[in-house]
Amino acid sequence: MNYVLFDNFRRSNLLPLTYLRPVADIRIGITTIREKWEKYLGTTTSTLTEDFLSEKYPIKEEKDNIMINGSICPTPELVKEISKLNNNDVLVKGEVIAAMRVESTDLENMDEDNVEGVNVVESSSDFLKIDYTWDIFSHNDRALRDDYKMLTKGRKSATLDKSNTTFGKDIFVEEGAVVRGAVLNSETGPIYIGKNAEIMEGSLVRGPFALGENAVVKMGAKIYGPTTVGPFSKVGGEINNSVIFGYSNKAHDGFMGNSVIGEWCNIGADSNTSNLKNTYDNVKVWNYGDQTFVETGLQFCGLIMGDHSKCGINTMFNTGTVIGINTNVFGGGYQRNFVPSFLWGGTSGFRGFDFQKALDVARKMYARRGLEFNSIDREILKSVYNMTLDKTNSRMFF
């Protein structure tokens, strides 16, 4: 069977986190949504996404295809329902199309909202669906617990060093991980420590918590779950209910709560994120789809930062701040709560971030991790730059 994860028409609500990736490559819980599906299905998947992303994330077409909504996290029940679909069956729950089985040689021109000649099958599964950026940290608790069960089922943890203080029994350590002199409390949720990851001495970790492959928790860090630190990331200071996709650093003191950080980001030392208004009102957040601030329905909401963005030391982020991709924020005082992509500046004003300079920084960051920022990555970044250029008034605003 050929499985294709598709972006639905609401992907713009997940910007800036979907500028450089399909929806299915969002990290929530321990793994990305794609990695969850491939684990459950026991096979690889391809992607139906935006044209400018299609070279890096190509679609594979066969005569018999199962299309799966890339914003949905799988469950055993949902996978079973999908396996029972016949040709031209569409699996729905309410107004949500979860999956469809189609015979087509032109998947790229399929319209999710206008699928004719199909049989509707109602799903009874209780699954997570990611519609907005803040859903990622809001649903991270359940996603992390579900992933922990999936990844550890029938497996035995590596031995945890006796210098650690532990509470609870749901701690799983992959081979090569180093954890010494830390306090790990899994009574509030499971703790997963990835391959070759490290938790340094003096760290305090309260689950649910996931630490990705080769990621590092630095000395004296205080982490409250549900929090995910993606692969090859470094964290320190105080973190609560946040998701860091991977290859990003918040390595120093400072507070971050109810936040989502993309890849290749850097949070400067002693930077802090407000996640609660002094009025205790619900938080509004910039929505790219509606081009305005929208209600989240949440009292706690911190920072949403797109890939390749950074901030200087002592940066203060307002409650419900959204930062685009490849933007550098610095300077005293609280920053504005929406900063578009490819800008450089702060409270005193912004200027455009030169595209060639942005490429140079990206190449250097990749090289530090032993990776190559190739021509495909460059063209994707260029496409987003051109898309956002018209919306930021020639990259200059004050």
C-alpha positions in Angstrom: 0.0 0.0 0.0 1.2 3.5 -0.8 0.6 6.0 2.0 0.6 9.8 1.3 0.4 12.4 4.1 -1.3 15.5 2.8 -1.4 19.1 4.0 -5.0 20.3 4.3 -6.3 23.7 3.5 -5.7 25.0 7.1 -1.9 24.7 6.9 -1.6 28.5 6.9 -2.9 28.5 10.5 0.3 26.6 11.4 2.7 29.3 10.0 5.5 30.2 10.6 6.2 26.6 11.6 5.1 25.2 8.2 7.0 27.7 6.0 9.9 25.2 5.7 8.1 21.8 6.3 4.9 20.0 5.6 2.4 19.8 8.5 3.3 16.1 9.0 6.9 17.1 9.9 5.8 19.0 13.0 7.2 17.6 16.2 4.8 16.9 19.0 5.3 14.4 21.8 8.5 12.6 21.2 8.5 12.2 17.4 7.2 14.1 14.4 3.7 13.3 13.1 5.3 11.6 10.1 7.5 9.4 12.3 4.4 8.3 14.3 2.6 7.2 11.2 5.6 5.4 9.8 6.1 3.6 13.1 2.4 2.5 13.2 2.2 1.6 9.5 5.6 -0.1 9.3 6.5 1.6 6.1 7.7 5.0 4.7 5.3 7.7 3.6 5.5 10.5 1.0 3.9 13.9 1.0 1.4 16.1 -0.8 2.3 19.6 0.1 3.1 23.1 -1.4 4.9 23.2 -4.7 7.9 25.0 -3.4 8.4 22.2 -0.8 7.8 19.3 -3.2 11.4 18.7 -4.3 12.5 18.1 -0.7 9.3 16.3 0.2 8.1 14.6 -3.0 4.9 12.7 -3.5 5.0 9.0 -4.5 2.0 8.0 -6.6 0.7 4.5 -7.3 -2.5 3.1 -8.6 -3.8 2.3 -5.1 -3.1 5.1 -2.5 -4.2 5.9 1.0 -4.1 9.6 1.7 -3.8 10.6 5.3 -4.4 14.0 6.9 -0.9 15.1 8.0 -2.2 17.2 10.9 -3.6 14.1 12.6 -1.6 12.0 15.1 -2.2 8.2 14.7 -3.7 5.9 17.2 -4.0 2.1 17.0 -7.7 2.4 16.5 -7.4 4.9 13.7 -4.8 2.8 11.9 -7.1 -0.1 12.1 -10.0 1.9 10.6 -7.7 3.1 7.8 -6.6 -0.5 7.0 -10.2 -1.4 6.4 -10.9 1.3 3.8 -12.0 0.2 0.3 -11.4 2.0 -2.9 -13.1 5.4 -2.9 -13.8 5.3 0.9 -13.3 8.5 2.8 -12.8 8.3 6.6 -14.3 11.3 8.3 -14.9 12.5 11.8 -17.3 15.4 11.9 -16.1 17.8 9.2 -12.6 16.4 9.3 -11.3 14.2 6.6 -8.9 11.8 8.3 -8.0 9.6 5.3 -9.1 8.4 1.9 -8.3 5.5 -0.3 -8.2 6.4 -4.0 -7.1 5.2 -7.3 -5.5 8.1 -9.0 -2.5 9.0 -11.2 -3.0 12.7 -10.5 -2.9 13.0 -6.7 -1.3 16.5 -6.8 -4.5 18.0 -8.3 -6.9 16.4 -5.8 -9.2 18.7 -3.9 -9.7 17.7 -0.3 -13.0 19.7 -0.2 -14.4 18.4 -3.4 -14.0 14.6 -3.5 -16.7 13.3 -5.7 -18.0 9.7 -6.1 -16.8 8.5 -2.7 -18.2 6.5 0.2 -18.2 8.3 3.5 -17.1 6.2 6.5 -17.5 7.6 10.0 -14.5 7.3 12.3 -15.1 6.5 16.0 -11.4 7.0 16.9 -10.3 9.6 19.5 -7.3 11.2 17.8 -5.3 14.4 18.2 -5.4 17.0 15.4 -3.1 19.9 15.2 -5.0 23.0 13.8 -3.1 25.9 15.3 0.4 26.6 16.4 -0.6 26.6 20.1 -2.1 23.2 19.8 1.4 21.8 19.7 2.2 22.6 23.3 -1.5 22.3 24.4 -1.7 18.7 23.2 1.9 17.8 24.0 1.0 16.0 27.2 -1.2 13.4 25.5 1.1 13.1 22.5 4.1 12.5 24.7 2.4 9.8 26.7 1.1 8.1 23.6 4.6 8.2 22.0 6.2 6.8 25.1 3.9 3.8 25.1 4.6 3.2 21.3 8.4 3.6 21.5 9.0 1.6 24.7 6.5 -1.3 24.3 8.3 -4.6 24.6 11.7 -2.9 25.1 14.0 -2.6 28.1 15.6 0.7 29.1 19.3 1.1 29.4 20.5 1.3 33.0 20.3 4.7 34.7 23.3 5.7 36.7 22.9 5.4 40.4 24.0 9.0 41.0 20.5 10.1 39.9 17.5 10.6 42.2 14.4 9.2 40.7 10.6 9.2 41.5 8.2 6.9 39.6 9.0 4.0 37.3 8.3 5.5 33.8 11.8 6.5 32.8 13.2 5.1 29.6 16.8 5.6 28.6 18.1 4.8 25.1 21.6 3.4 24.5 24.5 5.9 24.7 22.6 8.5 26.8 24.5 10.0 29.8 22.5 11.1 32.9 24.3 11.8 36.1 23.5 13.6 39.3 20.0 14.7 38.1 16.6 14.5 39.8 14.0 12.8 37.5 10.3 12.7 38.6 8.1 10.5 36.4 5.2 10.4 38.9 3.7 13.2 36.9 4.4 11.7 33.5 6.9 9.5 31.7 10.5 10.6 30.9 12.1 9.5 27.7 15.8 10.1 27.1 17.0 9.6 23.5 20.1 8.0 22.1 23.3 9.7 23.0 21.5 12.5 24.8 22.8 14.0 28.0 21.3 15.4 31.2 24.0 17.2 33.1 24.4 17.1 36.9 22.1 19.3 39.0 19.2 19.2 36.6 15.6 18.9 37.8 13.2 17.2 35.4 9.5 16.6 36.0 7.6 14.6 33.4 6.1 14.2 31.0 9.4 15.0 29.3 11.2 13.9 26.1 14.8 14.5 25.2 15.7 13.8 21.6 18.8 12.1 20.2 22.0 13.9 20.9 20.2 16.6 22.8 21.6 18.2 26.0 20.1 19.5 29.2 22.7 21.7 30.8 23.7 21.9 34.5 21.1 23.1 36.9 18.2 23.3 34.4 14.6 23.2 35.7 12.2 21.5 33.4 8.5 21.1 34.0 6.4 18.8 31.7 4.9 18.4 29.3 8.0 19.5 27.5 9.8 18.1 24.4 13.4 19.0 23.5 14.1 17.8 20.0 17.2 16.1 18.6 20.6 18.0 18.7 19.1 20.8 20.8 20.6 22.3 24.0 18.5 23.7 26.9 19.1 25.3 30.2 17.4 27.6 32.6 13.7 27.1 33.3 11.3 25.6 30.8 7.6 24.7 31.2 5.2 23.0 28.7 7.2 23.8 25.6 8.2 22.0 22.4 11.6 22.6 20.7 11.6 21.0 17.3 15.4 20.2 17.0 18.8 21.7 16.3 17.9 24.7 18.4 19.4 26.2 21.6 18.0 27.7 24.7 21.2 26.9 26.5 21.2 29.5 29.3 19.2 30.9 32.2 15.9 32.5 31.5 12.2 31.3 31.5 10.3 29.9 28.6 6.8 28.6 29.0 3.9 27.4 26.8 6.0 27.9 23.7 7.0 26.3 20.4 10.5 26.8 18.9 11.3 25.7 15.3 14.6 24.3 14.1 18.0 26.2 13.9 16.9 28.8 16.5 18.9 30.4 19.3 17.6 32.0 22.4 20.1 34.4 24.0 21.2 34.2 27.6 18.8 35.5 30.2 15.9 35.9 27.7 12.5 35.5 29.1 9.0 34.7 27.8 5.8 35.9 29.4 3.2 33.2 29.2 0.4 34.9 31.3 -1.1 38.3 31.1 -1.3 40.4 34.3 -5.1 40.7 33.7 -5.4 36.9 33.5 -7.3 37.3 30.2 -7.1 34.7 27.4 -4.3 35.3 25.0 -4.6 36.4 21.4 -2.0 35.3 18.8 -1.1 36.5 15.3 -2.6 34.1 12.7 -1.1 34.1 9.3 -4.2 32.6 7.7 -6.5 35.4 8.9 -3.8 38.1 8.9 -4.9 39.3 12.3 -4.7 38.4 16.0 -7.1 35.6 17.0 -8.3 34.2 20.2 -6.5 31.1 21.4 -8.9 30.3 24.2 -5.8 29.9 26.4 -4.8 31.7 29.5 -1.2 30.5 29.1 0.6 31.1 25.8 4.2 32.2 25.3 6.4 32.3 22.2 6.0 30.8 18.8 9.3 31.1 16.9 9.9 30.1 13.3 12.9 28.3 12.0 16.3 30.0 11.8 15.2 32.9 14.1 17.2 34.1 17.0 17.2 36.6 19.8 19.9 38.5 21.7 20.7 38.3 25.3 18.2 39.6 27.8 15.4 39.7 25.2 11.9 40.0 26.8 9.0 38.5 24.8 5.4 39.5 25.5 2.6 37.0 26.1 1.6 35.3 22.9 4.4 36.5 20.7 4.9 35.2 17.1 8.3 35.5 15.4 8.6 34.5 11.7 11.5 32.7 10.1 15.1 34.1 9.7 14.4 37.0 12.0 16.8 38.4 14.6 15.3 40.2 17.6 17.3 42.1 20.2 17.3 45.3 22.3 15.8 46.4 25.6 12.2 46.4 26.6 9.3 44.1 25.7 9.3 43.2 22.0 6.2 43.6 19.8 4.1 40.5 19.8 4.3 39.8 16.1 7.5 40.2 14.0 7.4 39.0 10.4 10.1 36.9 8.7 13.5 38.1 7.5 13.8 41.1 9.7 16.6 42.4 12.0 16.0 44.7 15.0 13.8 45.2 18.0 12.0 47.8 20.0 13.8 50.7 18.2 12.8 49.4 14.8 13.5 46.8 12.2 15.3 46.6 8.9 15.4 43.8 6.3 17.7 40.8 6.9 19.7 40.5 3.7 18.9 37.2 2.0 22.5 36.3 1.2 23.5 36.9 4.8 20.7 34.7 5.9 22.0 31.9 3.7 25.5 32.4 5.0 24.3 32.0 8.6 22.2 28.9 7.7 25.2 27.3 6.1 27.4 27.9 9.1 24.8 26.5 11.5 24.4 23.4 9.4 28.2 22.9 9.2 28.5 23.1 13.0 26.2 20.0 13.1 28.1 18.3 10.2 25.3 18.8 7.8 25.1 20.5 4.4 22.7 23.4 3.6 22.1 22.3 0.0 20.6 23.9 -3.1 17.2 22.5 -2.3 17.2 24.1 1.1 18.3 27.4 -0.5 15.5 27.4 -3.0 12.9 26.7 -0.3 14.2 29.6 1.7 14.3 31.8 -1.3 10.7 30.9 -2.1 9.6 31.9 1.4 11.7 35.1 1.2 9.9 36.1 -1.9 6.5 35.2 -0.5 7.0 37.3 2.6 8.7 40.2 0.8 5.4 41.7 -0.4 3.8 41.4 3.0 6.4 43.3 5.0 6.5 46.4 2.9 9.9 45.9 1.2 11.3 44.5 4.5 11.1 47.8 6.4 8.7 48.7 9.1 8.9 50.6 12.4 
